[in-house]
Amino acid sequence: MRYFIITGASKGLGEGIAMALINENHHLLCISRSESVPLTRMADAKNCRVNFFHFDLAVSHDIPVLCNKVFSEIDAQKTEGIYLINNAGVLNPVGRIESCDPAQVENHIRVNLLAPMLLTAEFIKAFKGIDTQKRILNISSGAAKFPYYGWSSYCSSKAAMDMHSLCVETEQKDEKYPTEVMAVAPGIIDTDMQTTIRATSEEQFIHKKKFIEYKETGKLIPPNLAGLKLAELLLSDTFDSGKVIDLRD
Ligand SMILES: NC(=O)c1ccc[n+]([C@@H]2O[C@H](COP(=O)([O-])OP(=O)(O)OC[C@H]3O[C@@H](n4cnc5c(N)ncnc54)[C@H](OP(=O)(O)O)[C@@H]3O)[C@@H](O)[C@H]2O)c1
């Protein structure tokens, strides 16, 4: 059995990744505030175990308790692999930094950066002595490398996530049973996050027209297709720990 801890599998890209991982030898452990009925139905039909843990990843101090619950589903002595996919993310707040609500900035950093860091820490601690494939896939963004006007929270959280992945790799590479880690930008995906981008005012986000054009010219990738590519990468020999990549390259 392989175990996949996936944040934000209730919709969008996370749901696409989870759908691609449905298999009777896989157990999906999904963390989000709501759940995906299509995912649960599809998993049931294919005899794949799936649990949804209802949790707000902004509640940082409860993450260790959450992990205890999630990890108790894992039979670490008998597994072929344990995987953490840090996918949940938010875009807001959007706008010049001085116009952003401080509480929204804090919430953003908690969900996009602090939660993946704390989940990673708990994951590494819990499975340190386990000799199996252990991999963490951090969902990054092209925004980690390009300073978009109005997206200082988003660009910063994704850039920090990339650097966090690189640091964890340097800490893990000489371990007896290392955890591998990659950060991957998935391309532009047709999800609610893109709907949010197109709904912002041009004053808040000066690149809005470009993103409307992506949608109108069919440039957005369906979440199931991006999810499939990411799931394949996660389980393949080309998973290259310590690398930060863009799926489009
Ligand atoms: N869409 C794109 O073009 C694109 C491009 C590059 C990178 N990405 C990245 O891909 C990832 C997924 O984005 P998406 O486009 O699929 O967005 P989405 O459709 O808005 O889905 C976001 C997911 O994150 C979860 N989430 C958000 N806030 C949460 C919280 N406080 N606690 C727990 N879960 C939370 C949501 O679950 P609940 O609402 O049920 O809690 C949902 O499952 C993000 O990291 C994003 O930055 C997206």
Ligand as a Chemical Component Dictionary entry (heavy atoms), coordinates in Angstrom:
data_LIG
# 
_chem_comp.id                   LIG 
_chem_comp.type                 NON-POLYMER 
_chem_comp.pdbx_formal_charge   0 
_chem_comp.three_letter_code    LIG 
# 
loop_
_chem_comp_atom.comp_id 
_chem_comp_atom.atom_id 
_chem_comp_atom.alt_atom_id 
_chem_comp_atom.type_symbol 
_chem_comp_atom.charge 
_chem_comp_atom.model_Cartn_x 
_chem_comp_atom.model_Cartn_y 
_chem_comp_atom.model_Cartn_z 
_chem_comp_atom.pdbx_ordinal 
LIG N1  N1  N 0  -4.578  27.555 -10.940 1  
LIG C1  C1  C 0  -3.395  27.926 -11.399 2  
LIG O1  O1  O 0  -3.253  28.453 -12.506 3  
LIG C2  C2  C 0  -2.168  27.666 -10.580 4  
LIG C3  C3  C 0  -0.931  27.990 -11.140 5  
LIG C4  C4  C 0  0.224   27.757 -10.405 6  
LIG C5  C5  C 0  0.131   27.211 -9.144  7  
LIG N2  N2  N 1  -1.079  26.914 -8.616  8  
LIG C6  C6  C 0  -1.115  26.351 -7.266  9  
LIG O2  O2  O 0  -1.855  25.153 -7.275  10 
LIG C7  C7  C 0  -2.406  24.920 -5.981  11 
LIG C8  C8  C 0  -3.891  24.617 -6.104  12 
LIG O3  O3  O 0  -4.540  25.768 -6.631  13 
LIG P1  P1  P 0  -5.902  25.685 -7.448  14 
LIG O4  O4  O 0  -5.723  26.514 -8.636  15 
LIG O5  O5  O -1 -6.356  24.289 -7.554  16 
LIG O6  O6  O 0  -6.835  26.505 -6.440  17 
LIG P2  P2  P 0  -8.354  26.275 -5.982  18 
LIG O7  O7  O 0  -9.167  25.661 -7.051  19 
LIG O8  O8  O 0  -8.766  27.569 -5.389  20 
LIG O9  O9  O 0  -8.205  25.172 -4.812  21 
LIG C9  C9  C 0  -7.524  25.482 -3.641  22 
LIG C10 C10 C 0  -7.519  24.285 -2.720  23 
LIG O10 O10 O 0  -6.824  24.677 -1.513  24 
LIG C11 C11 C 0  -7.649  24.398 -0.400  25 
LIG N3  N3  N 0  -7.499  25.418 0.636   26 
LIG C12 C12 C 0  -7.486  26.769 0.470   27 
LIG N4  N4  N 0  -7.431  27.373 1.664   28 
LIG C13 C13 C 0  -7.399  26.390 2.597   29 
LIG C14 C14 C 0  -7.357  26.383 4.013   30 
LIG N5  N5  N 0  -7.346  27.519 4.723   31 
LIG N6  N6  N 0  -7.328  25.190 4.649   32 
LIG C15 C15 C 0  -7.367  24.042 3.953   33 
LIG N7  N7  N 0  -7.408  23.986 2.615   34 
LIG C16 C16 C 0  -7.432  25.147 1.948   35 
LIG C17 C17 C 0  -9.075  24.412 -0.930  36 
LIG O11 O11 O 0  -9.885  23.566 -0.122  37 
LIG P3  P3  P 0  -11.114 24.058 0.793   38 
LIG O12 O12 O 0  -11.640 25.319 0.208   39 
LIG O13 O13 O 0  -12.056 22.902 0.740   40 
LIG O14 O14 O 0  -10.516 24.236 2.146   41 
LIG C18 C18 C 0  -8.897  23.831 -2.324  42 
LIG O15 O15 O 0  -8.967  22.428 -2.281  43 
LIG C19 C19 C 0  -2.117  26.176 -5.162  44 
LIG O16 O16 O 0  -0.986  25.979 -4.351  45 
LIG C20 C20 C 0  -1.802  27.215 -6.226  46 
LIG O17 O17 O 0  -0.977  28.244 -5.751  47 
LIG C21 C21 C 0  -2.241  27.131 -9.288  48 
# 
loop_
_chem_comp_bond.comp_id 
_chem_comp_bond.atom_id_1 
_chem_comp_bond.atom_id_2 
_chem_comp_bond.value_order 
_chem_comp_bond.pdbx_ordinal 
LIG N1  C1  SING 1  
LIG C1  O1  DOUB 2  
LIG C1  C2  SING 3  
LIG C2  C3  SING 4  
LIG C2  C21 DOUB 5  
LIG C3  C4  DOUB 6  
LIG C4  C5  SING 7  
LIG C5  N2  DOUB 8  
LIG N2  C6  SING 9  
LIG N2  C21 SING 10 
LIG C6  O2  SING 11 
LIG C6  C20 SING 12 
LIG O2  C7  SING 13 
LIG C7  C8  SING 14 
LIG C7  C19 SING 15 
LIG C8  O3  SING 16 
LIG O3  P1  SING 17 
LIG P1  O4  DOUB 18 
LIG P1  O5  SING 19 
LIG P1  O6  SING 20 
LIG O6  P2  SING 21 
LIG P2  O7  DOUB 22 
LIG P2  O8  SING 23 
LIG P2  O9  SING 24 
LIG O9  C9  SING 25 
LIG C9  C10 SING 26 
LIG C10 O10 SING 27 
LIG C10 C18 SING 28 
LIG O10 C11 SING 29 
LIG C11 N3  SING 30 
LIG C11 C17 SING 31 
LIG N3  C12 SING 32 
LIG N3  C16 SING 33 
LIG C12 N4  DOUB 34 
LIG N4  C13 SING 35 
LIG C13 C14 SING 36 
LIG C13 C16 DOUB 37 
LIG C14 N5  SING 38 
LIG C14 N6  DOUB 39 
LIG N6  C15 SING 40 
LIG C15 N7  DOUB 41 
LIG N7  C16 SING 42 
LIG C17 O11 SING 43 
LIG C17 C18 SING 44 
LIG O11 P3  SING 45 
LIG P3  O12 DOUB 46 
LIG P3  O13 SING 47 
LIG P3  O14 SING 48 
LIG C18 O15 SING 49 
LIG C19 O16 SING 50 
LIG C19 C20 SING 51 
LIG C20 O17 SING 52 
# 
